[in-house]
Amino acid sequence: MLLNSKIVNKGWKMHPFSLLSVSGSMVTDKDLLKKNGLVIAFICNHCPYVKDIIGRMVNDFNELEELGVGTVAIMPNDADNYPEDSYENMIKFSEKFNFSFHYLYDQNQEIAKKYNAVCTPDFYCFDKNKKLFYRGRLDNLRYQSKNEISRKKELVNSFKKKN
């Protein structure tokens, strides 16, 4: 995927989806939306940027769940071109990093295209009415930064401000 996200207007409604989870079940947007909204993260296993933030992302997603926000990660890459992103490797990746949220397989990239997701990681935050109110990054840390002290949880803070 590309390195830079496209600019998107806020306020548009979440696109419905039904995708295969690493748990083996089909999961829909309706299953995931909670009382204070939903975060959708487009990620993939092989991306160095995802690998850099994955521990922080898992921790932030756990915090968001406690705030009544649903969380999900969607993997949109073509596994034929990126074998590390295969469904089997998605299962291993989610186990390795102790995902407490669904990790969904967008095998034909249909959902990523509807969301205009062009890079990983790519975060979309929807309120309880399924309207996009934040599209941005997980936090303020740069790639491979080790300065956790100055970390600002931009994704988490967007929901705290909203609710």
Secondary structure, 3 states (H helix, E strand, C coil): CCCCCCCCCCCCECCCCEEEECCCCEEEHHHHCECCEEEEEECCCCCHHHHHHHHHHHHHHHHHHHCCCEEEEEECCCCCCCHHHCHHHHHHHHHHCCCCCEEEECCCCHHHHHHCCCCCCEEEEECCCCEEEEEECCCCCCCCCCCHHHCCCHHHHHHHHHC
